[in-house]
């Protein structure tokens, strides 16, 4: 990357790198499906948080450094190999493959720091930012490796400490020194959201394999597809465009902190919500006429509610307004949560789909003109982003 003034598209090697992350996400869904308990849900989210932070670190890196030139390309292939081992170890990361996961994950994190130091040559501000991040990244990786030698609650506690250090460590310095190319950064995160949504469709297909295509199975698959389509719509229809515009308008540390909050933090919540939905969809498709157990029902409602809540917080972060459509959709998803395991799985899935369909219809009608203008290159209007402050929805 030539710097914040250059506007390059996501490169083929970055997409190749993301394929390994796709596999890791699939492994998390498999991990959740194999252990659909409250403890299994917690462990799955912990592993996903570690995977996401590793991916996000490289999203920042390749926004600054061209990964396809010279020795960097070879280094990226080494990282991909290590990330593949991490992904393979995911299902047993809290069991017999904890050490394997920890070693490979530490390699991924150390390589990231080394490559960022290479990118910061001659740039004292960027080097200072990398050095401020080094302690938290290193300590976190070492703690996850150390957790592999522990068992039970001690292992979980050490993972949580490691993730807290990692996620809070980047707050040091308040965004000073980081370099960013807004268009590339926004595109990279948009693609990973697309990949996560695609994983839910893969989960649907895998669950349907070997299952007779009865009317119930087909109906559940279509309803699941409707929810996946809604996840795509609610993100790419205008949210992704507006956030990228705001990122382009910001400069310096303000731009870096917006990128951190909007993309590194809140996009994790979105991706986690999508993964939880994929897990619940697998369970619903297998038993569409039965009731979901408490954990898959929670994954369905809380996952989708978390996805919508991330949008609400994101809107507040960039405009100090929250609107009404998405907060109401969030509350509706929370409201059906207690009943999601008391009705047939198809009915629970249909209820969530209905909430999203109503939300999309409301926004399409309420914001018809500003949406059309925005999607044709206009800047986000106050009506679209800040209507609540003027007494609108």
N, C-alpha and C positions, 0 to 999 in steps of 0.2 A: 504494500500500500504506500502511496506516495505521500500520505499525510492527510490532514483534515480537509485540505483544499481539493484533493482528488476524489473523483466519484467513480469508482470501479465496481463492477458487478461481482457477485459471488463467483469464485473460480471453481473449475472442475475438481481440483484437489480438495477444496473445502466440502463440496458435495460428497465426494468419496469418503472423506473423514466422517461426515454425518451418517453415512450408512452403518458404520460401526456403532454409533450412538443409537440408531434405530434398533439395531439388534439388542442393545442393552435395555432399551425401553421395553421391547418384547419380552426380554428375560424378567423384568420386574413384574409384568403382567402375569407371566408364568409363575413367578414366586408367590404372588398374591393368590392365584388360583389354587396352588398346591397347599396353601396354609390359610384358608379363609377364616381366620380367628382375629380377635382384637390385637393380640400380640403380633400376628402375621401382618396385619394391616400397618401397624406402627413400624415394623422392620422394613416392610416394602417401601414406605414413604421415606424412611431414613436412607435406604440405599439409593432411591431415586434422587434425593437431595444431594447426595455425594456425587452421583453421576452428572446431575445438572450443573453443579458448580465446576466440575472439571470441563464440561462442554463449554460453559459460559466463559471460562478462562481462555480457552482457545478461540472463541468467537472474538474476544477483545484482541488477542494476539494477532490473528490473521487479518484484523481490521487495520493493523499497524504495519505488519511485516508480510511481504509477499511469500507465501508458503511454497511456491512452485519454482523458486530460483535457487541454484547452487546446493550447498550442503543442507539448507533448510528443508528442501524436498525430502532428502533422505531421513532427516530427523523426524519429519512428520510421519513418514512410513513406520519408523520405530515406535512413535507414539501410538499410531493406529494398531500396531501389533500388541502393544501393552494394553491398549483399551479393549482389544478383542479378548485378551485374557481376563481383564476385569469383567467384561460382559459374560464370559463363559462361567465365571465364578459367582455371578450374582445369585442364582438360586440357592447356593449353599454358603453365602457370604457370612451368615450368622451360625454356620455349622462347620463342617470339615474343611471348607475352602476359604475360611476367613483369612488365613495367612497368605494364601495365593492372591486373593483379592487385594490385601493390604500391600504386598510387594509391588504388584503391577500398578496399583493406583498411585503409590508413591513415585514410581518411575514416571508416570504421566504428569504428576504435579511438578517434579523436579525438572523434567524436560521443558515444561512450560516456562519456568523461571529462567532457565538457561537461554531459551530462545528469545524471551522478552529482553533479557540483558543484552543479547546480540542486537535486537531491534533498537535498543536505546543508546547504542554507540554514538557519541557526539551530541546527544540530547540530554543535558544534565537534568532537566525537569522530569523527563520521562524516566530516566534512570533512578531518580529520587523516588518516584512513585512506585517503581518496581521494587526497590529496596524496602520501602515501607510495607509492601505486601508480602515480602519474603518470609518474615517470621510466622505469620498466621498460616500461610500456605504450607510451609514446611512442618510446623508443629501439628497441623491438622492431619497431614499425610502420615506422619510418624505415629500419631495416636490411633488412627484407623488400623495401621499395621499392628500396633501393640494390642489392640482389641482382639485381633485374631488369636491371641494366646490366652484369652480369657473366656469365660463361659457365662451364659445366662444374663442376669440383670447387669452384671459388671461390664459385660461386653456392650450391651445396649447403652449404658450410661457413658462409656468412653466414646462411643460413636456420637452421641448427642453433644458431648463436650467438644469433640473435634469439629463438628459441623457449626456449633455456635462460634468457635474461634474463627473458622473460615468465613462465615457469612457476616460476622461483625468486624472482622479484621480489615475489610476494604473500606470501612468508614473512616479509618485513620487517614488524615490528609485532606479529607473533604473534597476529593476529586481533583486536587491540584496535580498538574503534570501529565495527565493522561491525554492521549491523542485519539481523535475519533473521525471517521468518515461516515456521516449520518446515513446516507443512502445505502451503503454497503451493510452497515450495522443493522438497519431496520429490515433490509431484505433477508439477511441471514436469520434473524429471529422469526420473521414471517415464514420462512421455509421450514424451520424446526416446528412451528405450530402446525403447519400443514402435514409434516411427517408424523407428528403425534396423533393428529386426527386420522391419518391414514392407518396408523397402527390399530386404531379402534375398529376399522373396517377389516383389517387382517384378522383381528381377534374374532370378529363375527364370522369370517370365512372359515377359520380353523375350527371354531366350535360347531359349525354346520357340517363339516366334513364327516361323512359316515352316518349322518342323521337323516332319516326319511324326511323328504320335503312335504310335510303335512301343511295344512292351511295355517295352523298355529305357528309353526316354524317360519313360514314365509312371512306371516304378519309381523312376528317379532323382529325378523331381519329387516323388514321395511321400516318399522318404527325406529329401530336402532340406527338405520341409515338416515332417517329423518332427523334424529338428534345430532348425528355426526355432521350432517349438512347444516344444521342450525349453528353448530359450533363454528363451522367455517364462515357462515354468513355473518354472525355477530362479531367476528374479528375482522374479516377482510372487507366487509361492506363499507365501513368508514373508520373504524377504530385504528386500524393499521396505518391508514393514510394520515389521519390527524396527528397521531403520535410522531410519525416521521416528520411531518411539517414542523411540529414544535421542537423536535430534536435539531432540525436544520436551523431554526431560528435562534437557538441558544448557542452560546460560545463559551470557551474556556472551561473553568471548573463547573459552571452551571450546566453546561452541556454534558460533562462527564457524570455529574450526580444524577441528572435526568435519565441518562442512559442506564446507569446503575439501578435506579429505582424502578423505572418503567420496564426495562428489559431483563436485567439480571435477577431482580427480586420478583416482580409481579408476573413476569412470563413463566417463572417456575411454578407459581400457583396455578396458572392456566394449564400448563403441561401436566402437573400433578392431577388436576381435576379431570383432564382428558384420559389419563391413564386409569384413574379410578372408575371412570365411566366404562372404559374398555373391559376392565375386570368384571364389572357388574353385568355388562352385556353378554359376556361369555356365560355367566351363570344363568342369566335370564333365558338365553337361547336354549340351553340344555334342559331347562325346566320351566317353559313358558306358561304352563297351566298350573304350576305349583307356586307356593309362596317363596320369595327370596328369604334366605336367612338374614339375620340382623346385620352381619358385616357387609355382604353384598348390597343390601338395601341402603345401608349407610354410605357405602362407596358411591352408589347411584346418586342419591340426593345431595349428600355433602360434597361429592366431587363436582357435580354440576353447579351447585350453589357457590362453591369456592371459585369456579371458573368465572361465574357472573360477578361475584364480589371483587375479583381482581380487576375486572373492567370498571366497576364503580370506583374503586380506589384509584385506578389509573386516571380516570376522568377527573377526579378531585385533584390528583397530583399535578395535572397540567392546566386545569382551569378553575380550581376551587369551587366546582359545582358537581352535583351527582346525578341530576336529572330525576326522572320518575320511573321510566320504563324498566330499567335494569334493577334498581333497588326493589321495585315491586316484584319482578321476576325472582330475585334472590329470596324475598320473604315467602313467595309462593312455594319455592322449592323446599325451604325450611319447614313450611306448614305441612307439606305432604310427607315429610320424612318419618314422623311417628307411625304413619299408616302404610308405608311402603312394603313392610314385611307382613301385612295383614290382608293383602289382596293378591291375586295372581300376578306373577312377574310381568306378563304382557300388559296388564292394567297399570302397574306401577311405571313401566317404561312409557306407556302411552300418555300418562299424566305429565311426565316430564317433557315429552315431545310437544304436548298441547301448550304448555307454558312458553316454550321457545317459539312456537308458531305464532302465538298471540303477541309476544314481544316483537318479533320481526315485523308482523303486520302493523302494529302500533307505530314503530319507528319509521316504517316505509311511508305511512300516511302522514304522520305528524311532521316529519322532517323531509318531505318529498323534494321541495325545491333546494334547500341547502345541501342535501345529499347529492342531488343531481349536479349541482355546481361543483361540489367537492370532487366528485368522481370524474369531472371533466377538467380538473387542474386548478380550480379556484382554491383559495386559502380557507381553512375552516372558519365559519362565521360564529359570531357570538350566539346566534340563535341555536346553532347545533350544539355548541359546547357549554354555553353558560346561561341557558334559558331560565333555570330555576332562580337565578338572582334577579331576573326581571319579572318573575311571577308566572313563568310559563312552565310547561312540563319538560 
